[in-house]
Amino acid sequence: MYDHIGLKVKDLDASVRFYTAALQPLGFVLASRDASGAGFGPPDAPALWLYAGNGARGPGAHIAFRANSHGAIKQFHAAGLKAGGRDNGGAGPRADYGPSYYAAFLIDPDGNNVEAVCA
């Protein structure tokens, strides 16, 4: 688990749409929003912060969110695709990561690799 992550994004509105949809199945919400950024996580403890990057492309970071079930991972992947993400590996086992590792991967609107995982 991580404490918090901050990402610069080129289009804050597009990124908020993507993360709102993709993180909802995992139980996370848009917890804070203003003109310069947005925070996602539990309502009282946002841990993913998006900052308007004034048109700058994100650094291509990797973020992995814990999920509580395979079903939530499938919903994360489907919702993220519908909200403008690109497929980077559908929901399924990843035996090369571990015997019970199950994950899905998306590329967000700024090129960051976003994963949902349960093991």
N, CA, C and O of each residue as an XYZ file, in Angstrom:
476
protein
N       0.849     -1.180      0.000
C       0.000      0.000      0.000
C       0.885      1.231      0.000
O       2.000      1.197      0.521
N       0.410      2.286     -0.564
C       1.175      3.530     -0.585
C       0.464      4.583      0.263
O      -0.720      4.452      0.572
N       1.204      5.626      0.632
C       0.617      6.726      1.382
C      -0.093      7.683      0.447
O      -1.279      7.959      0.627
N       0.608      8.188     -0.540
C      -0.027      9.009     -1.576
C       0.882      9.069     -2.799
O       2.086      8.827     -2.722
N       0.271      9.393     -3.908
C       0.979      9.541     -5.180
C       0.439     10.789     -5.844
O      -0.769     11.027     -5.823
N       1.305     11.585     -6.429
C       0.882     12.751     -7.184
C       1.323     12.626     -8.626
O       2.469     12.275     -8.904
N       0.418     12.913     -9.543
C       0.716     12.853    -10.972
C       0.349     14.168    -11.633
O      -0.716     14.726    -11.366
N       1.229     14.667    -12.497
C       0.861     15.791    -13.357
C       0.053     15.232    -14.513
O       0.406     14.198    -15.080
N      -1.026     15.909    -14.862
C      -1.865     15.467    -15.977
C      -2.072     16.624    -16.945
O      -2.115     17.786    -16.541
N      -2.199     16.294    -18.227
C      -2.346     17.364    -19.217
C      -3.777     17.867    -19.316
O      -3.993     19.026    -19.669
N      -4.768     17.018    -19.012
C      -6.173     17.410    -19.078
C      -6.841     16.927    -17.799
O      -7.233     15.764    -17.700
N      -6.970     17.812    -16.828
C      -7.500     17.436    -15.519
C      -8.908     16.851    -15.625
O      -9.206     15.857    -14.963
N      -9.775     17.444    -16.439
C     -11.145     16.941    -16.565
C     -11.171     15.515    -17.120
O     -11.911     14.671    -16.613
N     -10.377     15.238    -18.150
C     -10.328     13.889    -18.730
C      -9.795     12.886    -17.711
O     -10.301     11.768    -17.612
N      -8.781     13.281    -16.961
C      -8.215     12.383    -15.962
C      -9.183     12.139    -14.817
O      -9.267     11.020    -14.311
N      -9.916     13.165    -14.399
C     -10.911     12.985    -13.337
C     -12.001     12.028    -13.811
O     -12.433     11.168    -13.044
N     -12.454     12.159    -15.059
C     -13.461     11.225    -15.596
C     -12.927      9.798    -15.578
O     -13.619      8.879    -15.139
N     -11.688      9.610    -16.058
C     -11.086      8.277    -16.116
C     -10.975      7.664    -14.723
O     -11.458      6.555    -14.497
N     -10.350      8.367    -13.795
C     -10.126      7.802    -12.462
C     -11.431      7.644    -11.679
O     -11.556      6.698    -10.901
N     -12.396      8.528    -11.857
C     -13.689      8.372    -11.185
C     -14.324      7.052    -11.606
O     -14.806      6.298    -10.761
N     -14.329      6.770    -12.898
C     -14.935      5.531    -13.411
C     -14.121      4.298    -13.042
O     -14.682      3.310    -12.568
N     -12.815      4.339    -13.249
C     -11.984      3.154    -13.033
C     -11.855      2.787    -11.560
O     -11.762      1.603    -11.237
N     -11.848      3.761    -10.662
C     -11.645      3.476     -9.241
C     -12.930      3.176     -8.477
O     -12.876      2.629     -7.376
N     -14.083      3.526     -9.044
C     -15.357      3.269     -8.373
C     -15.534      1.788     -8.021
O     -15.938      1.495     -6.895
N     -15.252      0.839     -8.925
C     -15.417     -0.568     -8.565
C     -14.485     -1.023     -7.446
O     -14.740     -2.039     -6.800
N     -13.412     -0.281     -7.215
C     -12.466     -0.635     -6.164
C     -12.821      0.030     -4.835
O     -12.138     -0.177     -3.832
N     -13.886      0.826     -4.831
C     -14.341      1.462     -3.612
C     -13.727      2.825     -3.330
O     -13.857      3.332     -2.216
N     -13.061      3.432     -4.308
C     -12.444      4.736     -4.120
C     -13.264      5.811     -4.832
O     -13.905      5.543     -5.848
N     -13.237      7.023     -4.293
C     -14.063      8.107     -4.817
C     -13.222      9.366     -5.032
O     -12.104      9.487     -4.531
N     -13.797     10.295     -5.793
C     -13.233     11.629     -5.920
C     -13.508     12.330     -4.593
O     -14.659     12.635     -4.282
N     -12.462     12.588     -3.811
C     -12.623     13.113     -2.454
C     -12.338     14.602     -2.350
O     -12.741     15.245     -1.381
N     -11.641     15.158     -3.348
C     -11.278     16.569     -3.317
C     -11.085     17.039     -4.746
O     -10.547     16.311     -5.581
N     -11.535     18.279     -5.031
C     -11.377     18.795     -6.392
C     -11.392     20.305     -6.360
O     -12.254     20.911     -5.724
N     -10.443     20.915     -7.043
C     -10.479     22.349     -7.298
C      -9.870     22.578     -8.678
O      -9.589     21.613     -9.389
N      -9.663     23.814     -9.067
C      -9.180     24.116    -10.418
C      -7.765     23.595    -10.672
O      -7.393     23.367    -11.823
N      -6.977     23.404     -9.622
C      -5.588     22.989     -9.827
C      -5.356     21.500     -9.662
O      -4.290     21.007    -10.032
N      -6.327     20.761     -9.112
C      -6.095     19.346     -8.909
C      -7.286     18.612     -8.351
O      -8.351     19.187     -8.126
N      -7.079     17.296     -8.125
C      -8.127     16.425     -7.607
C      -7.481     15.324     -6.784
O      -6.363     14.893     -7.067
N      -8.200     14.873     -5.758
C      -7.709     13.789     -4.907
C      -8.686     12.636     -4.865
O      -9.891     12.847     -4.729
N      -8.175     11.405     -4.981
C      -8.984     10.185     -4.967
C      -8.555      9.277     -3.831
O      -7.398      9.281     -3.410
N      -9.504      8.503     -3.347
C      -9.233      7.522     -2.300
C     -10.471      7.314     -1.468
O     -11.582      7.550     -1.943
N     -10.303      6.869     -0.218
C     -11.437      6.872      0.688
C     -11.877      8.326      0.889
O     -11.042      9.227      0.811
N     -13.158      8.574      1.144
C     -13.635      9.961      1.250
C     -12.854     10.824      2.233
O     -12.693     12.024      2.011
N     -12.370     10.226      3.313
C     -11.668     10.999      4.328
C     -10.144     10.926      4.230
O      -9.443     11.477      5.078
N      -9.631     10.251      3.204
C      -8.177     10.096      3.113
C      -7.708      9.927      1.668
O      -7.197      8.863      1.318
N      -7.868     10.948      0.820
C      -7.395     10.803     -0.567
C      -5.897     10.523     -0.605
O      -5.126     11.102      0.161
N      -5.496      9.633     -1.501
C      -4.096      9.235     -1.585
C      -3.528      9.346     -2.993
O      -2.311      9.290     -3.169
N      -4.378      9.501     -3.992
C      -3.932      9.731     -5.369
C      -4.311     11.159     -5.721
O      -5.488     11.516     -5.743
N      -3.306     11.965     -5.994
C      -3.533     13.380     -6.317
C      -3.146     13.640     -7.759
O      -2.060     13.261     -8.198
N      -4.038     14.286     -8.492
C      -3.793     14.689     -9.874
C      -3.640     16.200     -9.897
O      -4.460     16.925     -9.332
N      -2.590     16.670    -10.550
C      -2.317     18.104    -10.630
C      -2.299     18.545    -12.076
O      -1.675     17.907    -12.923
N      -2.990     19.646    -12.356
C      -2.993     20.194    -13.713
C      -1.560     20.523    -14.100
O      -0.887     21.290    -13.412
N      -1.094     19.946    -15.196
C       0.292     20.117    -15.628
C       0.468     21.149    -16.716
O       1.515     21.190    -17.361
N      -0.538     21.989    -16.937
C      -0.447     23.029    -17.970
C      -0.028     22.460    -19.316
O       0.839     23.015    -19.990
N      -0.646     21.350    -19.704
C      -0.371     20.742    -21.005
C       0.810     19.792    -21.019
O       1.097     19.190    -22.053
N       1.505     19.638    -19.895
C       2.668     18.747    -19.851
C       2.214     17.289    -19.826
O       1.200     16.955    -19.212
N       2.961     16.443    -20.488
C       2.674     15.009    -20.475
C       3.194     14.412    -19.171
O       4.264     14.782    -18.688
N       2.427     13.490    -18.613
C       2.840     12.819    -17.385
C       4.106     12.013    -17.581
O       4.514     11.765    -18.716
N       4.731     11.601    -16.493
C       6.018     10.930    -16.565
C       5.957      9.448    -16.899
O       7.001      8.799    -16.942
N       4.788      8.892    -17.134
C       4.694      7.466    -17.426
C       4.857      6.627    -16.174
O       5.519      5.590    -16.210
N       4.275      7.047    -15.085
C       4.374      6.348    -13.805
C       3.542      5.069    -13.813
O       2.685      4.872    -14.675
N       3.812      4.211    -12.842
C       3.026      2.998    -12.624
C       2.377      3.102    -11.259
O       3.044      3.391    -10.265
N       1.065      2.863    -11.212
C       0.307      2.894     -9.971
C      -0.455      1.582     -9.866
O      -1.110      1.160    -10.820
N      -0.370      0.942     -8.714
C      -1.137     -0.283     -8.475
C      -2.074     -0.075     -7.296
O      -1.653      0.319     -6.209
N      -3.360     -0.348     -7.535
C      -4.379     -0.231     -6.499
C      -4.787     -1.623     -6.038
O      -4.969     -2.520     -6.861
N      -4.931     -1.810     -4.739
C      -5.408     -3.087     -4.216
C      -6.904     -3.222     -4.459
O      -7.662     -2.264     -4.312
N      -7.307     -4.417     -4.830
C      -8.728     -4.728     -5.022
C      -9.091     -5.875     -4.092
O      -8.220     -6.639     -3.675
N     -10.375     -5.999     -3.767
C     -10.773     -7.064     -2.849
C     -11.317     -8.301     -3.552
O     -11.646     -9.287     -2.893
N     -11.418     -8.265     -4.886
C     -11.922     -9.444     -5.596
C     -11.551     -9.386     -7.073
O     -11.203     -8.333     -7.608
N     -11.635    -10.544     -7.713
C     -11.420    -10.611     -9.163
C     -12.501     -9.826     -9.892
O     -12.234     -9.186    -10.909
N     -13.717     -9.878     -9.371
C     -14.813     -9.136     -9.985
C     -14.562     -7.642     -9.994
O     -14.844     -6.967    -10.984
N     -14.033     -7.121     -8.898
C     -13.727     -5.685     -8.837
C     -12.647     -5.327     -9.851
O     -12.683     -4.244    -10.434
N     -11.700     -6.212    -10.066
C     -10.640     -5.962    -11.054
C     -11.234     -5.942    -12.459
O     -10.869     -5.090    -13.270
N     -12.128     -6.853    -12.751
C     -12.786     -6.860    -14.062
C     -13.580     -5.568    -14.275
O     -13.556     -4.993    -15.363
N     -14.285     -5.115    -13.231
C     -15.060     -3.879    -13.337
C     -14.150     -2.669    -13.502
O     -14.469     -1.760    -14.269
N     -13.019     -2.642    -12.794
C     -12.020     -1.579    -12.939
C     -11.583     -1.466    -14.393
O     -11.547     -0.372    -14.956
N     -11.254     -2.600    -14.996
C     -10.761     -2.612    -16.375
C     -11.841     -2.135    -17.343
O     -11.574     -1.295    -18.202
N     -13.055     -2.664    -17.210
C     -14.151     -2.282    -18.112
C     -14.502     -0.805    -17.958
O     -14.681     -0.103    -18.953
N     -14.602     -0.334    -16.729
C     -14.959      1.073    -16.492
C     -13.874      2.007    -17.000
O     -14.176      3.060    -17.564
N     -12.625      1.637    -16.808
C     -11.522      2.458    -17.288
C     -11.478      2.558    -18.806
O     -11.209      3.628    -19.351
N     -11.741      1.452    -19.490
C     -11.791      1.476    -20.955
C     -12.922      2.380    -21.435
O     -12.745      3.163    -22.368
N     -14.072      2.269    -20.800
C     -15.236      3.062    -21.186
C     -14.998      4.552    -20.970
O     -15.570      5.388    -21.669
N     -14.145      4.878    -19.991
C     -13.872      6.283    -19.645
C     -12.666      6.856    -20.381
O     -12.208      7.950    -20.048
N     -12.147      6.144    -21.368
C     -11.077      6.695    -22.183
C      -9.707      6.106    -21.957
O      -8.741      6.542    -22.583
N      -9.594      5.123    -21.076
C      -8.308      4.447    -20.886
C      -8.042      3.477    -22.026
O      -8.943      3.118    -22.784
N      -6.789      3.062    -22.132
C      -6.409      2.067    -23.144
C      -6.004      0.778    -22.444
O      -5.408      0.806    -21.368
N      -6.330     -0.340    -23.059
C      -5.996     -1.643    -22.505
C      -4.483     -1.828    -22.451
O      -3.769     -1.516    -23.403
N      -4.012     -2.342    -21.320
C      -2.598     -2.688    -21.183
C      -2.465     -4.060    -20.533
O      -1.424     -4.392    -19.965
N      -3.533     -4.855    -20.622
C      -3.548     -6.202    -20.057
C      -4.847     -6.437    -19.310
O      -5.052     -5.894    -18.224
N      -5.720     -7.242    -19.887
C      -7.019     -7.504    -19.281
C      -6.924     -8.266    -17.977
O      -5.859     -8.765    -17.614
N      -8.039     -8.355    -17.276
C      -8.095     -9.036    -15.988
C      -7.744    -10.505    -16.146
O      -8.266    -11.197    -17.019
N      -6.849    -10.963    -15.285
C      -6.470    -12.366    -15.314
C      -5.296    -12.646    -14.416
O      -4.685    -11.731    -13.865
N      -4.977    -13.941    -14.268
C      -3.842    -14.319    -13.426
C      -2.522    -13.893    -14.068
O      -2.396    -13.847    -15.292
N      -1.561    -13.590    -13.232
C      -0.208    -13.228    -13.673
C       0.769    -14.134    -12.913
O       1.432    -13.709    -11.967
N       0.836    -15.392    -13.356
C       1.652    -16.392    -12.663
C       3.116    -15.983    -12.568
O       3.814    -16.385    -11.637
N       3.588    -15.182    -13.531
C       4.988    -14.759    -13.481
C       5.236    -13.762    -12.347
O       6.388    -13.546    -11.971
N       4.177    -13.143    -11.789
C       4.300    -12.223    -10.648
C       4.130    -12.958     -9.328
O       4.671    -12.523     -8.312
N       3.396    -14.053     -9.319
C       3.141    -14.828     -8.109
C       2.037    -15.821     -8.361
O       1.233    -15.627     -9.273
N       1.974    -16.893     -7.569
C       1.006    -17.959     -7.834
C      -0.458    -17.538     -7.714
O      -1.318    -18.144     -8.353
N      -0.763    -16.518     -6.915
C      -2.155    -16.086     -6.774
C      -2.365    -14.647     -7.236
O      -3.391    -14.042     -6.922
N      -1.402    -14.090     -7.981
C      -1.471    -12.706     -8.433
C      -2.502    -12.596     -9.558
O      -2.407    -13.301    -10.562
N      -3.483    -11.712     -9.388
C      -4.544    -11.495    -10.372
C      -4.653     -9.992    -10.572
O      -4.798     -9.245     -9.604
N      -4.583     -9.541    -11.829
C      -4.527     -8.103    -12.067
C      -5.083     -7.735    -13.437
O      -5.308     -8.590    -14.293
N      -5.296     -6.441    -13.614
C      -5.632     -5.846    -14.907
C      -4.868     -4.531    -15.002
O      -4.590     -3.887    -13.990
N      -4.535     -4.141    -16.225
C      -3.735     -2.942    -16.460
C      -4.400     -2.044    -17.496
O      -4.957     -2.517    -18.486
N      -4.328     -0.745    -17.247
C      -4.834      0.266    -18.168
C      -3.780      1.348    -18.353
O      -2.941      1.566    -17.478
N      -3.829      2.020    -19.494
C      -3.049      3.232    -19.715
C      -4.027      4.391    -19.579
O      -5.027      4.455    -20.294
N      -3.734      5.317    -18.649
C      -4.634      6.448    -18.428
C      -4.454      7.489    -19.534
O      -3.592      7.317    -20.396
N      -5.246      8.564    -19.531
C      -5.159      9.546    -20.614
C      -3.793     10.237    -20.755
O      -3.525     10.866    -21.779
N      -2.931     10.125    -19.736
C      -1.609     10.757    -19.803
C      -0.485      9.745    -19.999
O       0.685     10.116    -19.902
N      -0.793      8.497    -20.268
C       0.228      7.511    -20.536
C       0.751      6.772    -19.307
O       1.722      6.021    -19.406
N       0.124      6.974    -18.158
C       0.529      6.252    -16.945
C      -0.072      4.849    -16.955
O      -1.202      4.654    -17.401
N       0.688      3.880    -16.462
C       0.236      2.495    -16.358
C      -0.479      2.327    -15.020
O       0.130      2.503    -13.965
N      -1.762      1.988    -15.058
C      -2.591      1.881    -13.860
C      -3.049      0.444    -13.709
O      -3.606     -0.136    -14.641
N      -2.818     -0.131    -12.539
C      -3.096     -1.535    -12.287
C      -4.064     -1.678    -11.119
O      -4.035     -0.888    -10.175
N      -4.917     -2.686    -11.189
C      -5.704     -3.141    -10.026
C      -5.286     -4.578     -9.782
O      -5.198     -5.366    -10.724
N      -5.024     -4.934     -8.522
C      -4.464     -6.240     -8.198
C      -5.033     -6.798     -6.899
O      -5.322     -6.061     -5.957
N      -5.183     -8.099     -6.874
C      -5.374     -8.812     -5.615
C      -4.530    -10.075     -5.711
O      -4.361    -10.651     -6.786
N      -4.012    -10.485     -4.583
C      -3.122    -11.650     -4.579
C      -3.508    -12.591     -3.463
O      -2.879    -13.635     -3.290
